[in-house]
Amino acid sequence: QVQPVESGGGLVQAGGSLRLSCAASGRTFSSYAMGWFRQAPGKEREFVARISRNGGVTQYADSVKGRFTISRDNAKNTVYLQMNSLRPEDTAVYYCTGRATYGSAWSPDAMDYWGKGTLVTVSS
């Protein structure tokens, strides 16, 4: 399993949109539920969104619900995070993560693998 690689981060003005991508190994990609966490400076890493193995089930943090959309394309071994109506408080490093089971609520210390992260900065 190759470490997932995030891309798509950058600087965007409040109210704008950004799409993050996470490319992972295709050997076992479809066997993992995937998701995104984020970590702002001086804060704990927090859950953002997750998606089941076949994309049939999704869950979002209350702070992003209605603004962010997680999706996946197993044929391309990629998971996405579409972020709309961005706010300055969304500024953080966003990490792609995977877990063999969708299970109960996710925590940062219970994931199977992590990407290195991509920085999203939202200006006011």
N, C-alpha and C positions, 0 to 999 in steps of 0.2 A: 504494500500500500504506500503510494507516494504521498508525501505531505501535500495537502491542498494549498493552492495558490490563489490568493484574492487579488482582484484588480477592480478598477473603476472608481477608486476614491479620488478625492480632490477638493478643491475650493468651490463652493456654491453659495449664492446669496439666499437669504431667508425667503421661503416660498418657492424655491426652485426644486428641481428633481435631480436624482442621480440613480444610476443602476450599478450595483455591485455584482461581480461575478466571482465564482469560486470553482476552479477547475481541479479535479481530483482524478486519481487513478481509476480506470475503467474496469479493472479486474473484479473489484468487489463494491463498486460505487452503489449499485442498486440494492445492496444488502444493508446499507446504512441509512438510518434517518439522518437528516442534515439540518443544520441551523446556523444562526448567527448570534453572537454575543457582541457587546461593545464595552469599551472602557474609556471613560473620560479621565483627564489628568486629576490625580488625587482621589479618584473614586474607585469603587469595587467594580469588577467585571459583572455586567448584568445581561440577562437574557433579553433577546430581541424577538426572535422568531424561530420556528422550527417546522419541518415538513416530514411527513412519513416517507417510507421507502418508495412507494409508487405515486406519491404526491396527493393521495386522497384525503389526507388530514393535515391541517395546519393550525398553528397557534401563535398568537402574538402577545407581546407585552402590552399592557394597557396604554403605555405612553406612546406607542406607535400604531395602535389599532386604527384602521381606517385610513392610514397614510402610507404604510409600508405593505408590500406584497412579496411573499416568498414563493418561489416556484423552482422547479427542477426539470431538467431534460436528461434523462438517464442515457439516451442514445449519444449525447454529447458529454456525458460525465461531468455535468455542470449544474450548480445551484445558483440562483439569482436572488437578489434583494432589490426590488424596485422601491425607491424612497421618494415620495412626493410630499409637497407642502413642508419642506424641511424647515426646522427651527434651529436657532443657535444652540439650544440644549441638546440637539442631536450630535453635536460635535464630539467625536470620539474616534478611537481606533476600532474598526470593525473586524471581528474575527470569524472566519468560517470554521465550523466544527461538525464532527460526525459522531454518531453513536449507533451501536448495533441494534439497540432497541429504542423504540419511541418512548414507551413507558410513561412514568409519572413526570412531574415537573422537573426540568433540567436545572442543574447547578454547574458552575464552572469546574468543579473538582470531580465531576462524574462523567466526563466526555472521553471518547476513545482516541480522538486525534484533533489537532488544531492546525490552522494555517498561521502564518506570521502576522497577518493583519494588514489592513489598508486604512489610511487616515482619511477621515471625512471632516472637513471644516466648513461650518455654516456661518456666514457673516450676517450681521444685522443690517 
